[in-house]
Amino acid sequence: MDGMLTLKEVMDFLDLGQSDVEHLVKKGRLSAFKIGGTYLRFRKDQVVEVKATLNRRGRAQVYWTKARNYWYFNRIYILSALLLGLVIYSIIIQ
């Protein structure tokens, strides 16, 4: 089992979330051994190749995706904070 990695190890090594790793598997860039609907093991050599590919392409796509997801899940809080800031600013000015 020396040449195999768990899902958690792959996520840590590639600095990706579980859905991103599953997407790589669905695209065929990684092959995984799956039992009962859960990915259990990945081949270490493939994971290293994928990391090299991600580094060559640049991490901009990954960061853009993370930023987009952050905005999507937190936009109400961001917009509320901006609105509150404008209200406080308008009170202080008067």
Contacts in CASP RR format, 6 or more apart in sequence:
PFRMAT RR
TARGET T0000
AUTHOR 0000-0000-0000
METHOD contacts of the structure
MODEL  1
MDGMLTLKEVMDFLDLGQSDVEHLVKKGRLSAFKIGGTYLRFRKDQVVEV
KATLNRRGRAQVYWTKARNYWYFNRIYILSALLLGLVIYSIIIQ
1 41 0 8 1.000
2 44 0 8 1.000
3 43 0 8 1.000
3 44 0 8 1.000
3 45 0 8 1.000
4 33 0 8 1.000
4 41 0 8 1.000
4 42 0 8 1.000
4 43 0 8 1.000
4 44 0 8 1.000
5 13 0 8 1.000
5 41 0 8 1.000
5 42 0 8 1.000
5 43 0 8 1.000
5 44 0 8 1.000
5 47 0 8 1.000
6 40 0 8 1.000
6 41 0 8 1.000
6 42 0 8 1.000
7 18 0 8 1.000
7 21 0 8 1.000
7 32 0 8 1.000
7 38 0 8 1.000
7 39 0 8 1.000
7 40 0 8 1.000
7 42 0 8 1.000
10 16 0 8 1.000
10 21 0 8 1.000
10 30 0 8 1.000
10 42 0 8 1.000
10 47 0 8 1.000
11 17 0 8 1.000
11 18 0 8 1.000
11 21 0 8 1.000
13 47 0 8 1.000
13 51 0 8 1.000
14 20 0 8 1.000
14 21 0 8 1.000
14 47 0 8 1.000
14 50 0 8 1.000
14 51 0 8 1.000
14 54 0 8 1.000
15 62 0 8 1.000
16 24 0 8 1.000
16 62 0 8 1.000
20 62 0 8 1.000
20 65 0 8 1.000
21 30 0 8 1.000
21 39 0 8 1.000
22 39 0 8 1.000
24 30 0 8 1.000
24 50 0 8 1.000
25 31 0 8 1.000
25 32 0 8 1.000
25 39 0 8 1.000
29 46 0 8 1.000
29 50 0 8 1.000
29 53 0 8 1.000
30 42 0 8 1.000
30 43 0 8 1.000
30 46 0 8 1.000
30 47 0 8 1.000
30 50 0 8 1.000
31 42 0 8 1.000
31 43 0 8 1.000
31 46 0 8 1.000
32 39 0 8 1.000
32 40 0 8 1.000
32 41 0 8 1.000
32 42 0 8 1.000
33 39 0 8 1.000
33 40 0 8 1.000
33 41 0 8 1.000
33 42 0 8 1.000
34 40 0 8 1.000
54 62 0 8 1.000
71 78 0 8 1.000
END
